[in-house]
Every structure is written in C-alpha cells, then in structure tokens.
Amino acid sequence: MRYPVEMIVELLSSAMTTDEVLIDCSDLERDDVLAALEFAAMATRTRSIIQINAA
C-alpha cells in the first residue's frame, strides 16, 4: 500500500512518534518514514533568496 508523503508528515506533525506511525501503518518501515521526510524537505527547499527592495 502507498501512503502520501503529506499524510506521513501530517501524522508526525500532530505529535505522533515514528513508532506510533509504524504501528498505525503496519506495512510501513522506518526507512519509508525517513524517505517521506527527506522528500518533503527536498520539495520545500528554497533554491535561492531574492531580496526585493520596497519602492
């Protein structure tokens, strides 16, 4: 079964521990949770910062 990254991150952000997520989603492994976090970090990474001066 596939779980959306959003769901895994949401569970962790609601104060569930990794172990609790693994119990609720018994077909996931610890590496799957870590991979979801890695993907979320990559997807939200800022490539560059552009300073905008107010006129």
VOBA-1610 file (N, C-alpha, C; in pm, whole numbers, padded with zeros to 5 digits, always signed):
BEGIN
Met+00084-00118+00000Met+00000+00000+00000Met+00088+00124+00000Arg+00044+00227-00070Arg+00120+00352-00077Arg+00053+00457+00010Tyr+00135+00533+00080Tyr+00086+00642+00164Tyr+00140+00774+00108Pro+00056+00875+00098Pro+00105+01005+00053Pro+00203+01064+00155Val+00307+01129+00105Val+00404+01195+00192Val+00332+01291+00285Glu+00234+01363+00231Glu+00159+01460+00311Glu+00099+01395+00435Met+00045+01274+00420Met-00018+01207+00534Met+00085+01171+00641Ile+00200+01121+00599Ile+00303+01083+00695Ile+00355+01205+00769Val+00380+01313+00697Val+00428+01436+00761Val+00320+01491+00854Glu+00195+01485+00813Glu+00085+01534+00897Glu+00076+01453+01028Leu+00090+01322+01018Leu+00087+01239+01139Leu+00201+01276+01234Leu+00319+01294+01180Leu+00433+01331+01263Leu+00417+01471+01322Ser+00359+01562+01246Ser+00341+01698+01297Ser+00230+01707+01401Ser+00147+01603+01410Ser+00042+01602+01511Ser+00092+01539+01642Ala+00223+01529+01654Ala+00291+01480+01774Ala+00295+01328+01785Met+00262+01257+01678Met+00281+01112+01678Met+00431+01084+01664Thr+00476+00983+01732Thr+00616+00942+01716Thr+00626+00853+01592Thr+00748+00834+01548Thr+00770+00743+01436Thr+00718+00604+01468Asp+00742+00559+01592Asp+00694+00427+01631Asp+00542+00418+01626Glu+00472+00524+01666Glu+00325+00526+01660Glu+00276+00521+01516Val+00344+00593+01428Val+00307+00590+01285Val+00327+00449+01232Leu+00436+00386+01269Leu+00464+00250+01222Leu+00362+00149+01274Ile+00310+00171+01395Ile+00206+00083+01449Ile+00076+00103+01372Asp+00039+00229+01348Asp-00086+00258+01276Asp-00079+00216+01128Cys+00036+00228+01070Cys+00054+00193+00928Cys+00151+00075+00923Ser+00100-00041+00957Ser+00186-00157+00980Ser+00268-00203+00860Asp+00227-00162+00739Asp+00305-00203+00623Asp+00419-00107+00590Leu+00432+00002+00668Leu+00544+00093+00652Leu+00662+00045+00735Glu+00780+00081+00690Glu+00903+00057+00766Glu+00964+00191+00802Arg+01054+00191+00899Arg+01118+00315+00945Arg+01181+00391+00827Asp+01245+00319+00737Asp+01307+00383+00620Asp+01204+00453+00532Asp+01082+00403+00527Asp+00976+00467+00449Asp+00941+00604+00508Val+00933+00609+00642Val+00902+00736+00709Val+01016+00836+00685Leu+01138+00789+00698Leu+01253+00877+00674Leu+01258+00925+00529Ala+01223+00839+00436Ala+01220+00877+00295Ala+01112+00983+00270Ala+00999+00970+00337Ala+00893+01070+00323Ala+00940+01205+00375Leu+01009+01206+00488Leu+01061+01332+00542Leu+01168+01391+00450Glu+01252+01307+00395Glu+01354+01354+00302Glu+01290+01417+00178Phe+01188+01351+00125Phe+01118+01405+00008Phe+01051+01538+00041Ala+00986+01546+00157Ala+00919+01671+00197Ala+01020+01784+00211Ala+01136+01754+00268Ala+01240+01856+00282Ala+01288+01903+00145Met+01308+01808+00055Met+01354+01842-00079Met+01249+01924-00154Ala+01123+01886-00140Ala+01015+01954-00212Ala+00993+02096-00163Thr+01028+02124-00039Thr+01005+02258+00016Thr+01133+02340+00025Arg+01242+02286-00022Arg+01371+02355-00016Arg+01368+02482-00102Thr+01422+02589-00047Thr+01434+02715-00121Thr+01563+02710-00202Arg+01552+02733-00329Arg+01671+02727-00415Arg+01757+02852-00401Ser+01694+02967-00394Ser+01768+03092-00377Ser+01677+03196-00316Ile+01736+03293-00256Ile+01662+03402-00195Ile+01687+03528-00275Ile+01580+03592-00315Ile+01590+03716-00392Ile+01539+03828-00304Gln+01625+03928-00281Gln+01583+04040-00199Gln+01506+04139-00285Ile+01391+04180-00236Ile+01308+04278-00306Ile+01308+04405-00223Asn+01354+04511-00283Asn+01357+04639-00215Asn+01224+04713-00236Ala+01166+04759-00127Ala+01040+04834-00136Ala+01066+04969-00202Ala+00975+05011-00284Ala+00992+05139-00357Ala+00960+05257-00270
//
